[in-house]
Amino acid sequence: MIENLNYYHLQSDRCLTLFFTIMNFRERNRRHARLSREKKKETLKSMQLQISESKRENELLRQILIKALGMDQAEILLKENNLTLDSSDGPHGDATSTCDSSSNGVDEPDDYTEINS
């Protein structure tokens, strides 16, 4: 009978150890997931800031080019490089409108609440 008692005691210790091991794993997993989400948000914010700064710089460079060469020469130079005077063309210069600085050529949400959640 004492042997059985020790056996059951060992089994309960194993169960408790397994239980706490699983709980510890789950807690570490939750912590890691939270940190990963926070890192992703920070990366997204950083990328959005970088895009915004690049757009401003691009627009400034376009204005400098127009001022230095004139509208006609600037347009010719940009067309030779598959670009337009439109500030919305992307890396491949595939924008269709010209000189419309209100459009950014990318389908982006007005706010990023969907992405950040």
N, C-alpha and C positions, 0 to 999 in steps of 0.2 A: 504494500500500500504506500509506503514512503517513496518507493521508486516511481510509482504513478504520480504522486504529488510533485516530485522533482521534474518529471517529464512534462507535466502540464505547466509547471512554472517556467520551464525552459521554452515551451511553445509560446506562452504569453509574452515572454521577453522578446522572442523572435518577432512576434506580431507587432509589439510596440516599436521595436527597432525598425522594422520594415515601414510601419506607419510614419514614424518620424523622419525616416529617410525619404519617403515619398513627399511628405509635407515640406521638407527642406528643399527637395528638388523643385517642387512647384513654386515655392517662394523665390528661389533663385531664378527660375524661368520667368516669373512675373516681373521681377526686378530687371532682368535683362531685356524683356520685351518693352518695358516702360522706357528704359534708357535708349533702346533702339528707336522708339517712336520720337523721343525728344531729340535725338541726334538727327533723325530724318527731317524734323521740323526746322532745326537750325540750318541744315544743309539747304533746304528749300528756300528759307529766308535769304540765305547768303547768295544763292543762285539768282533769286528774284532781284536782289540789290545789284548784282553784277550785270544782269540783263538791262536793268534800268539805266545804270551808269554807261553801259556800252551804247544804248540807244541815244542817250544825250550826247555822248562823244561823237557818234556817227552823224547825228544831225548837225553838230557844230562843224565837223569836217566838211559836210556837204555845203553848208553856208559859206565856209572859207573858200571852198573850191569855186562856188558860183561867183563869189566876190572877186576872186583872183582871175578867173578865166571868162567870166560872163556866162549867162544862162545857156547860150547856144553851144559854146565850146565845152562847157561842163557836161552838157547833155551828150554831146558826141563822145567825149572821153569815157563817160560812164557806160554808154551803150556798147562801146568797144570792149568793155570789161563785163558785159552782161549784167549791168546794173542800171538803175533809173534814178532820177532825182527824187523819187518818192522815198520817204524815210522808212517805208514799211517793207522794203525788199529784204529778203533773208539772205543766207549765204549764197544762194544760187541766182539771185536777182530775178525772181519770177513774179514780181509784183506787176499788176496791170495798170494801176492808176499812177498819175504823176503828180508830184508836189502836194500830196495830201498827208500832212504830218499827223492828222488825228487818228489815222489807221496805223496799226502796227503789223498787219499782215499775218498775225498769228491768232488762232481761235483760242483766246484765253478767257477764263471766267472773270467777271468784273471784280469779284472779291474771291479770296481764297479760303473761305470758310469751309467749303466742301473738302478741299485738299488737306487743310490743317486738322480736321476732325478725325 
